[in-house]
Amino acid sequence: MTENKPRYSRISDILDLATFMASKVSGVTINEIATRYNVSRRTAERMRDSLICIFPTIDEIETEDSHKHWGFTNYSISHLIHFDAKEIANIEQLQRRTTNKEMKEELKKTVEKIKVLNHKNLNSIEDNVALFLETEGYAVRQMPQYKISLDIIDTIREALQNSKMVTANYHDKERLLEPLGLIYGEKIYLIAREKAKGKGIFTYLLHKFRELKIMDKTFNKKDFNLQEYTNESFGVYHGKILDVELLFSKEIAKDASLFNFHPTQSGKINKDGTYSLTFKASGSKEIIRHVFRWGAGCKIVSPKSLKDEYRKNLEECLQMNKTE
């Protein structure tokens, strides 16, 4: 959003700000407003002041940090909130995409509850949702489907929220774990510490857990940050962090330049039309798989260890598929 937006768009920002502010128990700071709407600090202050004129119950909220927080006090704007057809369709599309049957059922029930809240306009909403779903779809994705009980997910979520340890049977071995986060991909992974293994952080496949139980004992997550942890990896599994440089041919340079490879990536179009990409990440196997998807148009420039591993993989594949 830019500073020279038309007046009506500013009004929509003010209404959106009301929802944003009401969704936070501790309110929001001027910096958070400025970041969300990509405006200057002064404009963010004017947006807050405009909102206070509409809702006098907005006031400064005391918090433990040094920043001033602004939010609703003793007032709810829930009667002003509604879900439009596009938002409901987005959730139904997520329901279509998931390969987990239990999660698919839970998303279905979520949509039903949202529709109840919008009962007065339900006929119109359902017609528009149907139109979205008829005109938007996803290509068939070849991936395994793993059955994961929602009870397991709920147990893990409770443990994560309350920093409680869990016990579980994993690979036929009883484990005592300190859950740190869930990562969703083609599979669902649990990031956790395991008491028997010391202070290291490990990755576990959620569908392989059996007899998962939450303990009364709590633990200290210390300074663990799930987003920072995932940003270090190209996929899910962690290892040695590599300084990776890839070179894309000019035929696919434009496509590659629009692709989101990794949070640390930096890229440039070269004078000859090729595209150079660099990033820092662990997970050599995941990187190699992705390079292979780009075909002969993608070359590993560095590090040498990754080039050697890629060449070895290709040679092994050729040997396995060698014609007699």
C-alpha positions in Angstrom: 0.0 0.0 0.0 1.4 3.4 -0.9 1.0 6.9 0.4 -0.9 8.3 -2.7 -3.9 5.9 -2.4 -7.4 7.2 -3.1 -9.6 8.3 -0.2 -11.9 5.2 -0.4 -9.0 2.9 0.0 -7.9 4.8 3.1 -11.4 4.2 4.6 -11.0 0.5 3.9 -7.6 0.6 5.7 -9.3 2.2 8.7 -11.9 -0.6 8.9 -9.2 -3.2 8.4 -7.2 -1.6 11.2 -10.2 -1.9 13.6 -10.2 -5.7 12.9 -6.4 -5.9 13.3 -6.5 -4.0 16.5 -9.4 -5.9 18.0 -7.7 -9.3 17.2 -4.8 -8.4 19.5 -5.3 -8.8 23.3 -2.4 -6.4 23.9 -3.3 -4.1 21.1 -1.0 -2.8 18.4 1.9 -0.4 18.2 2.3 2.5 15.8 5.3 0.6 14.3 3.0 -2.4 13.6 0.4 -0.2 12.0 3.1 1.5 9.8 4.5 -1.9 8.8 1.1 -3.5 8.0 -0.1 -0.7 5.8 3.3 0.4 4.4 2.9 4.0 5.6 5.0 6.5 7.5 4.9 6.7 11.3 3.0 10.0 11.0 0.4 8.5 8.7 0.1 5.5 11.1 -0.6 7.9 14.0 -3.3 9.7 11.9 -4.9 6.3 11.2 -5.0 5.5 14.9 -6.5 8.9 15.7 -9.1 8.4 13.0 -10.1 5.1 14.5 -10.3 6.6 18.0 -12.8 9.2 16.6 -15.0 6.3 15.5 -14.4 4.1 18.5 -13.8 6.2 21.7 -13.2 3.0 23.6 -9.8 2.6 22.0 -7.1 3.5 24.6 -3.5 2.8 25.5 -3.0 -0.7 26.9 -0.4 -1.5 29.5 2.2 -4.1 28.4 5.5 -5.3 29.7 7.5 -3.9 26.8 8.6 -0.3 26.3 6.3 0.5 23.3 2.9 2.0 23.6 0.1 -0.3 22.6 -3.4 0.8 21.4 -6.4 -1.4 21.5 -10.1 -1.8 22.4 -11.1 -1.7 26.1 -14.4 -3.2 27.2 -15.8 -3.3 23.7 -16.3 -5.8 20.9 -16.6 -5.2 17.2 -17.7 -8.8 16.5 -21.1 -7.5 15.2 -19.2 -5.7 12.4 -17.2 -8.7 11.3 -18.5 -11.0 8.5 -16.9 -13.4 6.1 -17.4 -12.9 2.4 -17.6 -15.6 -0.3 -13.9 -15.2 -1.3 -12.7 -15.8 2.2 -14.9 -18.9 2.7 -13.8 -20.2 -0.7 -10.2 -19.8 0.3 -10.7 -22.1 3.3 -12.6 -24.6 1.1 -9.7 -24.6 -1.4 -7.4 -25.4 1.5 -9.7 -28.3 2.4 -9.4 -29.5 -1.2 -5.6 -29.3 -1.1 -4.9 -31.1 2.1 -4.1 -34.8 1.8 -4.9 -35.5 5.5 -8.4 -36.9 5.8 -8.8 -35.8 9.4 -7.7 -32.3 8.7 -10.0 -32.2 5.7 -13.0 -33.0 8.0 -11.9 -30.4 10.5 -11.7 -27.7 7.8 -15.2 -28.7 6.6 -16.6 -28.2 10.1 -14.8 -24.8 10.3 -16.5 -23.7 7.1 -19.9 -24.8 8.4 -19.5 -22.7 11.6 -18.5 -19.7 9.5 -21.6 -20.1 7.4 -23.7 -20.2 10.5 -22.3 -16.8 11.5 -23.4 -15.5 8.1 -26.8 -17.1 8.0 -28.7 -14.1 6.8 -26.7 -13.9 3.5 -26.1 -17.6 3.2 -27.9 -18.2 -0.1 -25.9 -15.4 -1.8 -22.6 -16.6 -0.2 -23.1 -20.2 -1.2 -23.8 -19.2 -4.8 -20.6 -17.1 -5.0 -18.5 -19.8 -3.2 -19.7 -22.3 -5.7 -18.7 -20.0 -8.5 -15.2 -19.6 -7.1 -14.8 -23.4 -6.7 -16.0 -24.1 -10.2 -13.5 -21.7 -11.8 -10.5 -22.4 -9.6 -8.7 -25.6 -9.1 -5.4 -27.4 -8.4 -3.3 -29.7 -10.6 -3.1 -33.3 -9.4 -0.1 -33.6 -7.0 1.8 -36.8 -6.7 2.4 -37.2 -3.0 1.8 -39.8 -0.3 -1.2 -39.5 2.0 -0.5 -40.2 5.7 -3.2 -40.9 8.3 -2.7 -38.7 11.3 -5.3 -38.7 14.1 -6.6 -35.3 15.1 -6.2 -36.4 18.7 -2.4 -36.5 18.1 -2.4 -33.0 16.5 -4.6 -31.6 19.4 -2.3 -33.2 22.0 0.8 -31.7 20.3 -0.9 -28.3 20.1 -1.8 -28.3 23.8 1.8 -29.3 24.7 3.2 -26.5 22.5 0.9 -23.9 24.0 1.7 -24.9 27.5 5.4 -25.9 27.1 4.6 -29.4 28.4 6.6 -32.6 27.7 5.1 -35.6 25.9 5.8 -39.3 25.7 5.4 -41.3 22.6 6.3 -44.5 20.8 8.4 -43.6 17.7 10.2 -46.2 15.6 9.3 -48.8 18.3 11.0 -46.9 21.0 9.6 -44.9 23.9 10.6 -41.2 23.7 10.4 -38.3 26.1 10.1 -35.1 24.0 10.0 -31.4 24.5 7.8 -30.2 21.5 9.0 -26.9 19.9 6.8 -26.6 16.8 5.0 -28.2 13.9 6.0 -27.8 10.3 3.5 -28.5 7.5 4.7 -29.7 4.1 4.1 -32.8 2.1 4.2 -34.4 5.5 3.7 -33.0 9.0 6.8 -32.8 11.1 7.3 -32.2 14.8 10.4 -30.2 15.9 11.4 -31.2 19.4 14.2 -31.9 21.8 14.6 -35.5 23.1 15.7 -35.8 26.7 17.8 -38.9 26.0 19.7 -37.1 23.3 20.8 -34.0 25.2 20.3 -30.4 24.0 20.0 -31.1 20.2 16.9 -30.3 18.2 15.5 -33.1 16.0 12.8 -33.6 13.4 10.1 -36.3 13.7 7.4 -37.5 11.3 4.1 -37.0 13.0 2.3 -39.9 11.3 4.8 -42.3 12.9 3.9 -41.5 16.5 2.0 -44.0 18.5 0.5 -43.7 22.1 1.3 -40.0 22.3 0.6 -38.7 25.8 1.0 -35.2 27.4 2.9 -35.0 30.7 2.3 -32.7 33.6 5.9 -31.7 33.5 6.8 -28.4 31.8 10.1 -27.4 30.1 11.9 -24.2 29.1 11.9 -23.5 25.3 14.7 -21.0 26.0 15.3 -18.7 23.0 14.0 -21.2 20.4 12.3 -19.4 17.5 10.5 -21.7 15.0 10.6 -19.2 12.1 14.3 -18.6 12.5 14.9 -22.4 12.7 12.9 -23.1 9.5 14.7 -20.3 7.7 18.0 -22.1 8.2 16.8 -25.1 6.2 15.9 -25.5 2.5 13.5 -28.2 3.4 12.7 -29.6 6.8 15.8 -31.5 8.0 18.7 -29.5 9.4 22.4 -30.1 8.8 25.5 -28.1 7.8 24.6 -24.7 6.5 25.8 -24.2 2.9 26.6 -21.1 0.9 24.7 -22.1 -2.3 25.0 -20.4 -5.7 22.9 -21.6 -8.6 23.0 -20.4 -12.3 19.9 -20.6 -14.5 20.1 -20.5 -18.3 18.7 -17.5 -20.1 15.8 -19.6 -21.3 14.4 -20.1 -17.8 16.0 -17.1 -16.1 12.8 -15.1 -16.0 10.9 -17.9 -14.4 13.6 -18.5 -11.9 13.8 -14.8 -11.0 10.1 -14.9 -10.0 10.5 -18.0 -7.9 10.7 -18.0 -4.1 13.5 -20.4 -3.2 14.5 -19.4 0.3 14.2 -16.5 2.8 17.9 -15.7 2.5 18.0 -15.6 -1.3 19.6 -12.9 -3.4 19.5 -13.0 -7.2 20.5 -11.0 -10.3 20.0 -11.2 -14.1 23.5 -11.3 -15.7 24.6 -9.5 -18.8 24.3 -12.7 -20.9 20.7 -13.1 -19.8 21.3 -15.9 -17.3 20.2 -15.6 -13.7 22.4 -16.1 -10.6 20.9 -17.0 -7.3 22.6 -17.3 -3.9 21.2 -18.4 -0.5 22.4 -19.9 2.8 20.6 -23.2 3.9 21.1 -26.7 5.1 19.4 -29.7 3.6 21.5 -30.8 0.7 19.1 -33.6 -0.3 16.2 -31.1 -0.6 18.3 -28.7 -2.6 19.4 -31.4 -5.0 15.9 -32.5 -5.6 14.8 -29.0 -6.4 17.8 -28.4 -8.7 16.8 -31.5 -10.6 13.3 -30.2 -11.2 14.8 -27.3 -13.2 16.5 -29.8 -15.6 19.6 -28.9 -17.6 18.9 -25.2 -17.3 20.1 -25.1 -13.7 23.7 -25.5 -12.7 25.2 -25.7 -9.2 28.1 -23.2 -9.1 29.0 -23.8 -5.4 29.7 -25.3 -3.0 31.8 -28.1 -4.5 30.5 -30.6 -2.0 26.9 -30.0 -3.2 28.0 -30.4 -6.9 29.8 -33.6 -6.0 26.7 -35.0 -4.2 24.5 -34.0 -7.1 26.8 -35.7 -9.6 26.9 -38.8 -7.5 23.1 -38.9 -7.3 22.8 -38.6 -11.1 25.4 -41.4 -11.7 23.5 -43.7 -9.3 20.2 -43.0 -11.0 21.8 -43.7 -14.4 23.3 -46.9 -13.1 20.0 -48.1 -11.7 18.2 -47.4 -15.0 20.9 -48.7 -17.2 19.6 -50.7 -20.2 20.8 -54.3 -20.2 
